[in-house]
């Protein structure tokens, strides 16, 4: 039998004096106060739309509606995304096949049978947007000779990454003294010679003004990619002042299945006056999205809408065709929890279907600026947000919108002058080479 506890055992332990408890908690209070100060100081140092996007990025989706109400942001969509009928009725993304990656194979170049072009599937098509100007030609030369993304790819695997420069083709206006704004006969001759030498230029024909950014160039590029002979897994658009870091990017892409319709980039810094989109500095798609956009029966006047191209591409993601069997989160008219109105609605309020009530249901427009459900229950689109891994070089220097870890960054934007571009390229190469992470570590499944 166990002995009964003695009276000394029953005596309660005296609690520490209030002063001692205060001293014990003081370091935690000080640390919490300092942390709060840092957060508030950081938030006060960046524009409102950056604060809003950052708050959304680092909180779970169920908190997003509350953030939409509590965190101020400039502007905001007043209605649901515009739906483009020809895209909504296009071939569903789930119907497109994604190729197997193979050893390199070549075919005669139709424009020059003395040359051969690579036709085997690409893991990544990295296409840099450029223009037919002397300044852009100098940047293309710099990228090829000094700061090529391909230098981080082992030579025997460079067939898996395609590097192209995407240009329009300005033309003189027949019968008129005026011409396309960028038309320059001497420069056209230089660009033609450049293409014959390197074979890495894509000239998009028939663009508005011969060359543009916000009047259809991106969609015409996608149409070219999706209807050519060569196929691939991932396709990425990149500005020529953005430095892509492929040894950091490729593992992220390979961790995601290219058979899933996907749209990737960064939402940090995007303007909150538009529907959700990824910043235009660098973004891309999996192959099924490319094929649907490339083959959709959308007339030229719709494709060439004057609009900020990155916001327009993000808006197109809401017009993609529905899955054959949408998930339970997709309501009959393409509504979702985040976007409660029918996709074709244009008014700010919707009349209640029950005429006896004679009331109107006011729809909260705050939801239209929030990230949509992921994956989209209607289309199956997965939005891969790279967040702080991609952003402006200036932000990496101070505002904290880009991570400071070079092993995480997949791209830096805003490198306008050549000195900065080369300097940052060399910084990454030196830092990653020290950790033996500059050369892309090819997965065993892709090794010959």
C-alpha positions in Angstrom: 0.0 0.0 0.0 1.3 3.4 -1.0 1.8 5.8 1.9 -0.4 8.9 2.2 1.3 12.1 1.2 2.7 14.0 4.1 1.6 17.5 5.0 4.9 18.8 3.6 4.1 17.1 0.3 0.7 18.8 0.1 2.2 22.2 0.7 1.8 24.3 -2.5 4.9 25.6 -4.1 5.1 29.4 -3.6 4.7 31.4 -6.8 7.6 33.8 -7.8 7.2 37.4 -6.7 5.5 39.7 -9.2 8.8 41.5 -9.8 10.6 38.3 -10.7 7.9 37.3 -13.1 8.1 40.6 -14.7 11.8 40.4 -15.1 11.4 36.9 -16.6 8.9 38.1 -19.2 10.7 41.3 -20.0 13.0 39.8 -22.7 10.0 38.3 -24.5 8.1 41.5 -24.4 11.1 43.4 -25.7 11.6 40.9 -28.5 8.0 41.0 -29.5 7.9 44.8 -29.4 11.0 45.0 -31.6 9.6 42.5 -34.0 6.4 44.5 -34.3 8.4 47.6 -34.9 10.4 46.0 -37.7 7.2 44.8 -39.3 5.5 48.2 -39.1 8.7 49.9 -40.3 8.9 47.6 -43.2 5.3 48.1 -44.1 5.5 51.9 -43.9 8.5 51.8 -46.3 6.8 50.2 -49.3 3.9 51.3 -51.5 0.3 50.2 -50.4 -0.1 47.7 -53.2 3.1 45.9 -52.2 1.9 45.8 -48.6 -1.4 44.3 -49.8 0.2 41.7 -52.0 2.7 40.7 -49.3 -0.1 40.2 -46.8 -1.9 38.0 -49.2 1.2 36.0 -50.1 2.1 35.1 -46.6 -1.4 34.2 -45.3 -3.6 31.1 -45.9 -6.4 31.5 -48.4 -9.2 31.4 -45.8 -7.8 34.7 -44.4 -7.7 36.5 -47.8 -11.3 37.9 -47.7 -10.5 39.5 -44.3 -7.3 41.0 -45.6 -9.2 42.4 -48.6 -11.3 44.4 -46.2 -8.6 45.3 -43.6 -5.5 46.1 -45.6 -5.8 49.2 -47.7 -4.9 48.9 -51.4 -5.2 51.4 -54.3 -7.9 50.6 -56.8 -9.4 47.3 -57.4 -11.5 45.6 -60.1 -15.2 46.6 -59.9 -16.5 43.4 -61.4 -15.5 39.8 -62.5 -12.9 39.2 -65.1 -13.8 39.8 -68.7 -14.6 36.5 -70.4 -13.5 36.0 -74.0 -16.0 33.6 -75.7 -13.6 32.2 -78.3 -11.1 31.2 -75.5 -13.7 29.8 -73.2 -15.0 27.5 -76.0 -11.5 26.4 -77.1 -10.2 22.9 -76.8 -9.8 22.0 -73.1 -6.3 22.0 -71.7 -6.7 18.4 -70.4 -7.0 17.1 -74.0 -3.4 18.1 -75.0 -0.6 15.7 -74.8 2.8 16.6 -73.3 5.8 15.0 -75.0 8.5 12.8 -73.6 11.9 14.3 -73.4 14.4 12.6 -75.7 18.0 12.8 -76.9 18.6 15.7 -79.4 17.2 15.3 -82.9 17.5 17.6 -85.9 15.7 18.3 -89.1 16.6 20.5 -92.2 15.8 24.2 -91.8 13.0 25.0 -94.2 14.4 28.4 -94.8 18.0 27.2 -95.3 18.4 23.5 -96.1 22.1 23.7 -95.5 21.4 24.2 -91.8 19.6 21.8 -89.3 17.3 22.9 -86.6 16.7 21.2 -83.2 13.3 19.4 -83.2 13.5 17.2 -80.1 11.2 18.4 -77.2 12.4 21.1 -74.8 12.2 21.0 -71.1 12.1 24.8 -71.1 11.6 27.3 -73.9 13.2 30.5 -72.6 12.1 33.3 -74.9 13.5 36.8 -74.3 11.4 39.7 -75.6 13.4 42.1 -77.6 13.0 44.8 -80.3 14.7 45.6 -83.6 16.7 48.6 -82.2 20.5 49.1 -81.8 20.1 49.1 -78.0 18.3 45.8 -78.0 20.7 44.3 -80.5 23.6 45.2 -78.1 21.8 43.5 -75.2 21.2 40.4 -77.3 24.9 40.3 -78.1 25.8 40.7 -74.4 23.6 37.9 -73.4 25.0 35.5 -76.0 28.6 36.3 -75.4 28.9 37.1 -71.7 25.8 36.3 -69.6 24.0 33.5 -71.4 21.6 31.5 -69.2 22.8 28.4 -71.2 26.3 28.6 -69.6 24.8 27.1 -66.4 23.5 24.1 -68.3 25.9 21.2 -68.9 26.7 21.2 -72.7 25.4 17.7 -73.3 22.0 18.8 -71.9 21.6 22.2 -73.6 19.2 20.7 -76.1 16.7 20.7 -73.2 16.7 24.5 -73.0 15.8 26.6 -75.9 17.0 30.3 -75.9 15.2 32.6 -78.4 14.8 36.3 -78.8 11.3 37.5 -79.8 11.0 40.5 -82.1 8.4 42.1 -84.3 9.0 43.1 -87.9 8.4 46.8 -88.6 7.6 47.6 -92.2 7.3 50.7 -94.3 3.7 51.6 -95.2 3.3 51.2 -98.9 2.2 54.3 -100.8 2.9 56.6 -97.8 5.7 58.7 -96.6 5.2 57.4 -93.1 6.3 54.0 -91.8 6.0 51.8 -88.7 7.4 53.7 -85.7 10.5 51.5 -85.4 11.1 51.1 -89.1 14.8 51.6 -89.9 16.2 50.0 -93.1 19.8 49.9 -91.8 18.7 48.2 -88.5 16.6 45.7 -90.4 19.7 44.7 -92.4 21.7 44.4 -89.2 19.0 42.2 -87.6 18.7 40.0 -90.7 22.5 39.4 -90.6 22.3 38.7 -86.9 19.7 36.1 -87.5 21.7 34.4 -90.2 24.7 34.2 -87.9 23.0 32.9 -84.8 19.6 31.6 -85.8 18.0 32.5 -82.5 15.7 35.3 -83.5 11.9 34.9 -84.0 10.3 37.6 -86.1 6.6 37.9 -85.4 4.8 39.0 -88.5 1.8 41.4 -88.7 2.0 42.9 -85.2 0.2 46.2 -84.6 2.7 48.9 -85.6 5.1 46.2 -86.6 6.4 46.0 -83.0 4.6 46.5 -79.7 4.3 45.2 -76.2 0.8 46.0 -75.1 -1.2 45.4 -78.3 -1.0 41.7 -78.8 2.7 40.7 -79.1 2.5 38.3 -76.2 -0.5 36.4 -77.6 1.0 36.3 -81.1 4.2 34.8 -79.6 2.1 32.1 -77.8 0.4 31.4 -81.1 3.7 31.0 -82.8 5.1 28.7 -80.1 2.0 26.5 -80.0 1.7 25.9 -83.7 5.4 25.3 -84.6 7.0 21.8 -85.0 9.0 21.8 -81.8 7.1 21.1 -78.6 8.1 21.2 -74.9 7.1 21.1 -71.3 7.4 24.7 -70.1 7.4 28.0 -72.0 8.6 31.2 -70.4 8.6 34.9 -71.5 11.4 37.0 -70.1 12.2 40.7 -70.5 15.6 41.5 -71.8 16.4 43.4 -68.6 15.6 40.4 -66.5 18.4 38.0 -65.5 17.0 34.4 -65.3 18.9 32.0 -62.9 18.2 28.6 -64.5 20.0 26.4 -61.9 17.5 27.7 -59.3 14.4 27.8 -61.6 14.7 24.4 -63.3 14.4 22.3 -60.1 11.1 24.2 -59.3 9.7 23.4 -62.7 10.7 19.8 -62.5 9.0 19.5 -59.1 5.7 20.3 -60.9 4.0 18.2 -63.5 3.9 19.8 -67.0 0.7 17.8 -67.7 -1.1 20.0 -65.2 -2.3 23.3 -66.8 0.0 25.8 -65.0 0.8 29.5 -65.0 3.9 30.6 -63.0 5.5 33.9 -62.1 5.3 36.3 -59.1 2.3 38.2 -57.9 4.4 40.4 -55.5 4.3 43.9 -56.8 1.5 43.5 -59.2 -1.0 46.4 -59.4 -4.1 45.7 -57.4 -6.3 47.7 -59.8 -6.3 44.6 -62.1 -7.5 41.0 -61.5 -4.9 38.6 -60.2 -1.8 38.2 -62.5 1.9 37.6 -62.5 4.4 40.4 -63.2 5.5 40.7 -66.8 9.3 40.6 -66.0 9.2 36.8 -66.2 6.3 34.4 -66.3 5.3 31.2 -68.2 3.0 28.3 -68.8 2.9 24.6 -69.0 2.4 23.1 -72.5 -1.4 22.5 -72.2 -2.0 26.2 -71.5 0.2 27.2 -74.5 -1.7 24.9 -76.9 -5.1 26.1 -75.8 -4.1 29.8 -76.1 -2.4 29.1 -79.5 -5.3 27.4 -81.1 -8.3 29.2 -79.6 -10.6 30.8 -82.3 -10.2 34.4 -81.0 -10.3 37.2 -83.6 -7.4 39.5 -84.0 -9.2 42.5 -82.6 -9.6 40.6 -79.3 -6.0 39.4 -79.2 -4.7 42.9 -79.9 -6.6 44.7 -77.2 -4.6 47.7 -75.8 -3.8 46.5 -72.3 -0.8 46.1 -70.0 0.4 42.8 -71.4 1.0 41.0 -68.1 -2.4 42.0 -66.6 -4.0 40.9 -69.9 -2.3 37.5 -69.7 -3.5 37.1 -66.2 -7.0 38.0 -67.2 -6.9 35.4 -69.9 -6.4 32.8 -67.3 -10.0 33.3 -66.2 -11.3 32.7 -69.7 -9.7 29.3 -70.2 -12.1 26.4 -71.1 -13.7 24.4 -68.3 -12.7 20.9 -67.4 -14.9 18.1 -68.7 -15.7 17.4 -65.1 -15.2 20.5 -63.0 -14.6 20.0 -59.3 -17.3 20.6 -56.7 -16.1 24.2 -56.1 -17.2 25.2 -59.6 -20.8 26.5 -59.7 -23.1 26.3 -62.7 -22.2 29.6 -64.3 -18.5 29.5 -63.7 -18.9 31.0 -60.3 -16.6 30.1 -57.4 -16.4 30.9 -53.8 -14.0 33.8 -54.5 -15.9 35.0 -57.6 -19.5 34.8 -56.7 -21.1 36.3 -59.8 -21.8 34.6 -63.1 -18.8 35.0 -65.4 -20.7 37.1 -68.0 -22.2 39.6 -65.5 -21.4 43.2 -66.0 -23.4 45.1 -63.4 -22.4 45.8 -59.9 -25.4 44.2 -58.4 -27.5 41.2 -59.3 -31.2 41.0 -59.1 -32.5 38.2 -56.9 -34.1 35.5 -58.9 -37.1 35.4 -56.5 -39.3 38.2 -57.9 -41.5 38.1 -54.8 -38.7 39.6 -52.7 -38.1 42.5 -55.1 -34.6 43.0 -53.6 -31.1 43.3 -55.0 -28.2 41.3 -53.8 -25.2 43.6 -53.5 -22.0 41.8 -54.5 -18.8 42.6 -52.6 -16.2 43.7 -55.3 -13.3 43.2 -52.8 -13.2 39.5 -53.8 -12.2 40.4 -57.4 -8.8 41.7 -56.3 -8.0 38.5 -54.3 -6.0 35.5 -55.5 -8.5 33.0 -57.1 -8.9 29.4 -55.8 -5.9 27.3 -56.6 -6.2 25.1 -58.5 -9.1 26.7 -60.3 -12.1 24.4 -59.7 -13.6 25.3 -63.1 -10.5 25.1 -65.4 -8.0 23.1 -63.4 -5.4 25.9 -63.8 -2.7 25.8 -61.2 -1.1 29.2 -60.4 2.5 28.7 -59.2 3.5 31.8 -57.4 7.2 32.2 -57.0 6.8 35.1 -54.6 10.1 36.6 -53.3 12.2 34.3 -55.6 11.6 36.7 -58.5 11.5 40.5 -58.5 13.2 43.8 -59.1 16.9 44.2 -58.5 16.2 47.5 -56.6 13.9 45.6 -54.2 16.6 43.0 -53.6 18.8 45.9 -52.5 16.5 47.3 -49.9 12.7 46.8 -49.8 12.8 43.1 -49.0 10.4 42.1 -51.7 13.0 39.7 -53.1 14.8 37.2 -50.9 18.5 37.9 -50.2 19.5 34.2 -50.7 21.1 33.8 -54.1 20.3 30.0 -54.0 16.6 30.8 -54.0 16.3 33.7 -56.6 15.1 32.6 -60.0 15.3 36.0 -61.7 16.0 39.7 -61.1 14.4 42.4 -63.2 15.3 46.1 -63.9 18.9 45.6 -65.0 18.7 48.3 -67.6 22.4 49.1 -68.2 24.9 46.5 -69.4 27.2 47.0 -66.5 24.6 46.1 -63.9 23.5 43.1 -66.0 27.0 41.7 -66.2 27.8 42.6 -62.5 24.8 40.8 -61.2 25.3 37.8 -63.5 28.9 37.5 -62.2 27.8 37.8 -58.6 25.4 34.9 -59.0 27.9 32.8 -60.9 30.6 33.4 -58.3 28.4 32.8 -55.3 26.7 29.6 -56.7 30.0 28.2 -58.0 31.4 28.4 -54.4 28.6 26.1 -53.3 28.9 24.0 -56.5 25.4 25.0 -57.4 26.0 27.1 -60.5 25.9 24.2 -63.0 22.4 22.8 -63.1 22.3 19.4 -61.4 20.6 17.3 -64.0 18.2 14.7 -62.4 19.0 11.1 -62.9 15.7 10.6 -64.8 17.0 13.0 -67.5 20.6 11.8 -67.8 21.7 10.0 -70.9 
